[in-house]
Amino acid sequence: FFLRDISMTKGKVRALILAGGYGTRLAKSIQEDPSGQYMHLLGVPKPLVPIDGIPLITHWLRALRRSVLVDTTEVYVVVNDANRVAFEHWASNFPEVRIASDGSTTNENRTGAIGVIELCVRQFNVCTNLMVIGGDTLFLSDFNLDDTVARFRSLTPSASLVLEYPVQDTRKTGILELDKHGRVSSFLEKPLPTATSSRRACPCFYIFSNAHLHLLTRFLHLMQDKPLAERDAPGHFIRFLIKKDSQVYTHPIAGRYDVGALDTYISCNTAIARSKTLAVLALVFICALAAHDAKSL
């Protein structure tokens, strides 16, 4: 009853996966790796690199399909023109996926993440709330998609939700500061540890209310003469919402994996494979224990 009740208070949530990056940092670290054993990944878009044997983005599609709170009638994936064919081939196994391209062909002429979100909303006439997922990121095993959506739907109709996880080094990620009510009061882009007492990092995963999606065009218009670096990352839009006194709240998770460089890709692949192995071993143990108990009867 609880899930049914909250689903009616805030409308549908659909998902957009950002897949338009060029993976320049990952490519550089692959080329510099002396072993040469990862050269087969060179040129593969980050969301398509294999994690435990399947493309990273497929892990997200499977999670979305398991969800009872996300509307998966359509799942949007925005790519660039340089990798569009590869994603269209991947999407042939997922009839719910809708591919759009930002039209860029290089990292230098890319649209930027906020522009891509606005493109998705406009091209697909998105009239729902929108979950935005970084296509090069996975979360630790504590993350539950429906718990996150349930938290979003418990908020006021116009409020948006971001995730937070604990870090020690603030210089590598966006940092959130909260007021006494748990509302985001500030978004700091890679601040020095001495600049804030907060250690709440914000990964690339957001659920924007439909009311806030309507502000994307205004934000891009105001920022049209600014360098791409000042209007690219979604954190800039979060900061814009905060300045407008819009409501943005958080949901805690333990941490994340990303495939931005070769070392973090290897760590992610190893951890996900290990967690799957442990899950299989646990299932085998439970089945063996059940069989033993049945014989005892």
C-alpha positions as CSV (number, residue, x, y, z in Angstrom):
1,F,0.0,0.0,0.0
2,F,2.9,2.4,0.8
3,L,4.4,2.2,-2.6
4,R,1.0,2.6,-4.3
5,D,0.2,5.6,-2.1
6,I,3.4,7.6,-2.7
7,S,3.4,6.8,-6.4
8,M,0.2,8.8,-6.7
9,T,1.5,11.9,-4.9
10,K,4.3,13.0,-7.3
11,G,3.7,11.5,-10.7
12,K,5.8,9.2,-12.8
13,V,9.5,9.0,-12.9
14,R,11.3,8.1,-16.1
15,A,15.0,7.6,-16.6
16,L,17.7,9.2,-18.7
17,I,21.2,7.8,-19.0
18,L,24.0,10.2,-19.9
19,A,26.2,8.4,-22.5
20,G,27.6,11.3,-24.6
21,G,31.1,11.6,-23.1
22,Y,34.3,10.9,-24.9
23,G,36.3,9.0,-22.3
24,T,39.5,11.0,-22.9
25,R,40.9,10.2,-19.4
26,L,40.2,6.5,-19.7
27,A,41.7,6.3,-23.1
28,K,44.8,8.1,-21.9
29,S,45.3,5.7,-19.0
30,I,44.8,2.7,-21.3
31,Q,47.4,3.9,-23.7
32,E,49.8,4.6,-20.8
33,D,49.3,1.1,-19.2
34,P,52.6,-0.8,-19.7
35,S,50.9,-4.2,-19.7
36,G,48.8,-3.5,-22.8
37,Q,46.2,-6.0,-21.7
38,Y,43.4,-3.4,-21.8
39,M,44.0,-2.1,-25.3
40,H,40.8,-3.9,-26.5
41,L,38.9,-1.2,-24.5
42,L,40.4,1.7,-26.4
43,G,37.6,3.5,-28.3
44,V,34.8,1.7,-26.4
45,P,32.4,4.3,-24.9
46,K,32.6,4.2,-21.1
47,P,28.9,3.1,-20.7
48,L,29.7,0.1,-23.0
49,V,32.8,-1.2,-21.3
50,P,32.3,-4.7,-19.8
51,I,31.7,-4.9,-16.1
52,D,31.5,-8.6,-15.0
53,G,31.0,-9.6,-18.6
54,I,28.2,-7.2,-19.7
55,P,28.2,-3.5,-20.7
56,L,28.1,-1.2,-17.7
57,I,24.9,0.5,-19.0
58,T,23.2,-2.9,-19.1
59,H,23.5,-3.1,-15.3
60,W,21.4,0.0,-15.2
61,L,18.8,-1.3,-17.7
62,R,18.4,-4.4,-15.6
63,A,18.0,-2.4,-12.4
64,L,15.4,-0.2,-14.1
65,R,13.5,-3.2,-15.3
66,R,13.4,-4.7,-11.8
67,S,12.0,-1.4,-10.4
68,V,8.3,-1.1,-9.5
69,L,8.4,2.7,-9.1
70,V,10.2,3.8,-12.3
71,D,8.2,4.1,-15.5
72,T,10.2,2.1,-18.0
73,T,7.8,2.5,-20.9
74,E,10.6,4.6,-22.4
75,V,14.3,4.8,-21.2
76,Y,16.2,7.7,-22.7
77,V,19.9,7.4,-23.6
78,V,21.7,10.5,-25.0
79,V,24.9,9.8,-26.9
80,N,27.2,11.6,-29.3
81,D,27.4,11.2,-33.1
82,A,30.8,9.5,-32.8
83,N,29.5,6.6,-30.8
84,R,25.8,6.6,-31.9
85,V,26.1,3.4,-34.0
86,A,27.6,1.4,-31.2
87,F,24.8,2.4,-28.8
88,E,22.1,1.7,-31.4
89,H,23.6,-1.8,-31.8
90,W,23.5,-2.3,-28.0
91,A,19.9,-0.9,-27.8
92,S,18.6,-3.4,-30.2
93,N,18.3,-5.8,-27.2
94,F,16.2,-3.2,-25.3
95,P,13.0,-2.2,-27.1
96,E,12.2,0.4,-24.4
97,V,15.4,2.4,-25.1
98,R,15.1,5.7,-27.0
99,I,18.4,6.9,-28.4
100,A,19.1,10.6,-29.1
101,S,22.4,12.3,-30.1
102,D,23.7,15.7,-29.2
103,G,25.2,15.9,-32.6
104,S,28.8,16.4,-31.4
105,T,31.7,14.5,-32.9
106,T,34.6,15.5,-30.5
107,N,35.1,16.4,-26.9
108,E,35.7,20.0,-27.9
109,N,32.3,20.5,-29.5
110,R,30.2,18.4,-27.0
111,T,26.9,19.9,-25.8
112,G,27.5,19.3,-22.0
113,A,25.4,17.4,-19.6
114,I,22.9,20.0,-18.8
115,G,22.3,20.8,-22.5
116,V,21.9,17.0,-23.1
117,I,19.2,16.8,-20.4
118,E,17.4,19.7,-21.9
119,L,17.7,18.1,-25.4
120,C,16.1,14.9,-24.0
121,V,13.2,16.7,-22.4
122,R,12.6,18.7,-25.6
123,Q,13.1,15.9,-28.2
124,F,11.0,13.3,-26.3
125,N,8.5,15.7,-24.9
126,V,9.2,14.5,-21.3
127,C,6.2,15.5,-19.1
128,T,7.2,13.4,-16.1
129,N,9.8,13.7,-13.4
130,L,13.2,12.6,-14.7
131,M,15.9,10.4,-13.2
132,V,19.3,11.3,-14.6
133,I,22.0,8.6,-14.4
134,G,25.7,9.0,-15.2
135,G,26.4,6.2,-17.7
136,D,29.9,5.7,-16.3
137,T,28.9,5.1,-12.7
138,L,27.7,2.2,-10.6
139,F,26.9,2.2,-6.9
140,L,27.8,0.0,-4.0
141,S,25.6,-2.9,-3.0
142,D,23.6,-0.9,-0.5
143,F,22.0,1.2,-3.3
144,N,18.3,0.4,-3.9
145,L,16.6,2.1,-6.8
146,D,13.1,1.9,-5.5
147,D,14.1,3.1,-2.0
148,T,15.6,6.2,-3.8
149,V,12.5,6.8,-5.8
150,A,10.3,6.3,-2.7
151,R,12.4,9.0,-1.0
152,F,11.9,11.4,-3.9
153,R,8.1,10.7,-4.0
154,S,7.9,11.5,-0.3
155,L,9.0,15.1,-0.9
156,T,6.8,18.0,-1.9
157,P,5.7,17.9,-5.6
158,S,8.2,20.5,-6.9
159,A,11.3,19.2,-4.9
160,S,14.2,17.3,-6.6
161,L,16.5,14.7,-5.1
162,V,20.3,14.1,-5.3
163,L,22.4,11.4,-3.8
164,E,25.2,11.9,-1.2
165,Y,28.0,9.6,-0.1
166,P,30.8,10.2,2.4
167,V,34.3,11.2,1.2
168,Q,37.5,12.5,2.9
169,D,39.1,14.3,-0.1
170,T,36.7,17.1,-1.2
171,R,38.9,18.1,-4.2
172,K,37.7,15.4,-6.5
173,T,34.0,15.8,-6.5
174,G,31.1,18.1,-6.0
175,I,30.3,18.7,-2.3
176,L,26.8,19.3,-0.8
177,E,26.1,21.4,2.3
178,L,22.8,21.0,4.0
179,D,20.7,23.2,6.3
180,K,19.2,22.0,9.6
181,H,16.2,20.6,7.7
182,G,18.3,18.3,5.5
183,R,17.7,20.6,2.5
184,V,20.7,21.3,0.1
185,S,21.9,24.8,0.9
186,S,25.0,24.9,-1.2
187,F,26.8,23.0,-4.0
188,L,30.6,23.4,-4.1
189,E,32.6,22.2,-7.0
190,K,35.7,20.4,-5.8
191,P,36.4,22.7,-2.9
192,L,39.6,22.6,-0.7
193,P,39.0,20.6,2.5
194,T,39.5,23.9,4.5
195,A,36.7,25.6,2.5
196,T,33.9,23.5,4.0
197,S,33.2,21.2,6.9
198,S,30.9,19.0,4.7
199,R,32.2,15.7,3.4
200,R,29.0,14.9,1.5
201,A,29.9,14.1,-2.1
202,C,27.3,14.3,-4.9
203,P,27.5,11.6,-7.6
204,C,26.0,11.9,-11.1
205,F,22.5,10.7,-10.2
206,Y,19.6,13.1,-9.8
207,I,15.8,12.9,-9.8
208,F,14.5,16.2,-11.1
209,S,10.9,17.2,-10.6
210,N,9.0,18.1,-13.7
211,A,8.7,21.7,-12.2
212,H,12.5,21.9,-12.2
213,L,12.9,20.5,-15.7
214,H,11.0,23.5,-16.9
215,L,13.8,25.7,-15.6
216,L,16.5,24.0,-17.8
217,T,15.9,26.3,-20.8
218,R,16.0,29.4,-18.6
219,F,19.3,28.3,-17.1
220,L,20.9,27.6,-20.5
221,H,19.7,30.9,-21.8
222,L,21.3,32.7,-18.9
223,M,24.6,30.8,-19.3
224,Q,24.8,30.8,-23.1
225,D,27.7,33.2,-23.2
226,K,29.6,31.4,-20.5
227,P,32.4,28.8,-21.2
228,L,31.2,25.2,-21.4
229,A,33.0,24.4,-18.1
230,E,30.5,26.7,-16.3
231,R,27.4,25.2,-17.8
232,D,28.4,21.6,-18.4
233,A,28.1,19.5,-15.2
234,P,24.6,19.1,-13.6
235,G,26.0,20.5,-10.4
236,H,25.8,24.0,-11.9
237,F,22.1,23.5,-12.4
238,I,21.7,22.3,-8.8
239,R,23.4,25.5,-7.7
240,F,21.0,27.5,-9.9
241,L,18.0,25.8,-8.3
242,I,19.4,26.6,-4.8
243,K,19.8,30.2,-5.6
244,K,16.2,30.3,-6.8
245,D,15.2,28.9,-3.3
246,S,14.0,25.7,-5.0
247,Q,13.8,22.6,-2.8
248,V,16.6,20.0,-3.3
249,Y,17.0,17.2,-0.8
250,T,19.4,14.2,-0.5
251,H,19.4,10.5,-0.1
252,P,22.4,8.8,1.4
253,I,24.4,5.9,-0.2
254,A,27.6,4.2,0.9
255,G,29.7,5.1,-2.2
256,R,30.2,4.6,-5.9
257,Y,32.3,3.0,-8.6
258,D,33.3,4.9,-11.8
259,V,35.2,4.0,-14.9
260,G,36.8,7.3,-15.6
261,A,40.3,5.9,-15.6
262,L,41.8,2.5,-15.9
263,D,42.6,1.9,-12.2
264,T,39.0,2.8,-11.2
265,Y,37.6,0.6,-14.1
266,I,39.6,-2.4,-12.8
267,S,38.5,-1.8,-9.3
268,C,34.8,-1.5,-10.4
269,N,35.0,-4.7,-12.5
270,T,36.7,-6.7,-9.8
271,A,34.3,-5.5,-7.1
272,I,31.1,-6.2,-9.1
273,A,32.4,-9.7,-10.2
274,R,33.3,-10.5,-6.6
275,S,29.9,-9.4,-5.2
276,K,28.2,-11.6,-7.8
277,T,30.4,-14.6,-6.9
278,L,29.6,-14.1,-3.2
279,A,25.9,-14.0,-4.0
280,V,26.0,-17.2,-6.0
281,L,28.0,-19.0,-3.2
282,A,25.4,-17.8,-0.6
283,L,22.6,-19.2,-2.7
284,V,24.4,-22.5,-3.1
285,F,24.9,-22.7,0.6
286,I,21.2,-21.9,1.3
287,C,20.1,-24.6,-1.2
288,A,22.5,-27.2,0.3
289,L,21.3,-26.3,3.8
290,A,17.6,-26.7,2.7
291,A,18.4,-30.1,1.1
292,H,20.1,-31.2,4.3
293,D,17.1,-30.2,6.4
294,A,14.7,-31.9,4.1
295,K,16.7,-35.2,4.4
296,S,16.6,-34.8,8.2
297,L,12.8,-34.8,8.2
